[in-house]
């Protein structure tokens, strides 16, 4: 059916018009988003074509390889740990930062700038800076711990601290980004809320807990979803800092996917790992769509 | 009630919930901690190597690290590649998204909702995830190691389509009708009515897209294999991971150099940046 504003032209005429407008964008989306998703699934049930041998149907073999691959499970564990640490810490820090910068605090413009700056830097550059920070012997961290009389420690080189070290970098990069969403929400609150709380003599903590925090709930959920997605696609810094090591102690799913696909060129197995990542992301999207969007809006 | 007591009450009201000195102290400590790595990078980049870890007020400043980095790797080429790449991606994204958003906002046709749903799929499954298949496509198209290959998967941006559709839907239909009465075609109306009114959204998306693609790494790393098409991020990674005894000061200089354009732009247009990221994020 045609819209009221349609200036002449039949219904089908207008539909053709719309399709022509959409065509270039949809063709590219289909070619580089939809088709890859479908063919990834297809390829994950086939063998990797090598030499002259074409891919053949192998059923669940790639998934069996995955289930038996200790590095894959290590990557899953690491990724869950990474997500479990980056999500609450970066979101929590973002909230605290926003609450501070929202008030009339001394040097507010500088604080806001300092918190947000890591967001605009390339992750590769960030990793280079932090690599020097973590370097044994002459890195800045060593100098500080050395001055305090603590023993020397290779933060990126030991399996027990490598994952923690790369997690800190991700939190540092992300917190300021999430801060701006909280800040926007806080600045949108009516000043009368605060006045009412003042008249009632509410303490600051009480005001936060009973007024600000509940009203920030939609923002919190939005930020959480983003933090979750980022936890599964932030891997650039691994290329500089640890290359997933030592002994896979800091590898993440997407990094493992890269290694399998582009270092070992086992593209069929890499497709199976891609399917896992896609399933994770689809689950996040569905949760957001069916659960959160309905519950969190007060209006 | 006399005026002075009203003022005191006003002051009290403002003072309510003011951060305490403790808050200010903690906020400043966190901020200093937050920019410490950056300050450290700048220190190292602008001082001779022997001062890389020694902090002395009288340390001489130098640009030598930048000169050596510039000579050690084809950074001029990398800068050119990244600039071309970012400009190409943004230009195509804006044109395609404008056309698509207009169709979604102002035309009614069968399958519109389904198509729009298909667009939104890209918001959760970004091209960064399906790299294996996209690499195969680039091999088939014979595009490996070209700027076009880096840009192609991003040309059609769900985010841009989404943002522009929202904006276009908010533009009064009367303006559209008025333009049509004057005899303007659909494309003329789009160009003369919709695009000018959506300018803030274009700016917001442009800043987000430029920052994203200036910083993007994984896909360019996969699809390039020579300095010919390599963008800055990949060039920097290659430069820093070569074990040829490049010293830290030079690597840090290269790092600062790579981030400088965005960093300077951010410091100059802070408000614009923050608002753009917010607008694009909140959707």
Interface residues (C-beta under 8 A of the other chain):
Chain A: X1 X2 X3 X4 X5 X7 X14 X15 X17 X18 X19 X21 X22 X24 X25 X26 X28 X29 X30 X31 X32 X33 X34 X35 X36 X37 X39 X40 X43 X93 X96 X97 X100 X101 X103 X104 X105 X106 X107 X110 X111 X112 X113 X114 X115 X116 X117 X118 X119 X120 X121 X122 X123 X124 X125 X126 X128 X129 X130 X131 X132 X133 X138 X139 X140 X143 X172 X176 X177 X180 X181 X184 X194 X195 X197 X198 X204 X207 X222 X226 X229 X233 X235 X236 X239 X240 X254 X257 X258 X261 X262 X267 X270 X271 X274 X277 X278 X281 X282 X284 X285
Chain B: X12 X13 X14 X16 X17 X18 X19 X23 X24 X26 X27 X28 X30 X31 X32 X34 X35 X36 X37 X38 X40 X41 X44 X52 X53 X96 X97 X99 X100 X102 X103 X104 X106 X107 X108 X109 X110 X112 X115 X118 X119 X121 X122 X124 X125 X126 X127 X128 X129 X130 X131 X132 X133 X134 X135 X136 X137 X152 X153 X155 X156 X158 X161 X173 X176 X177 X180 X186 X211 X214 X215 X217 X218 X221 X222 X232 X233 X236 X237 X240 X241 X248 X251 X252 X255 X256 X258 X259 X262 X263 X266 X267 X270 X273 X274 X277 X278 X281 X282
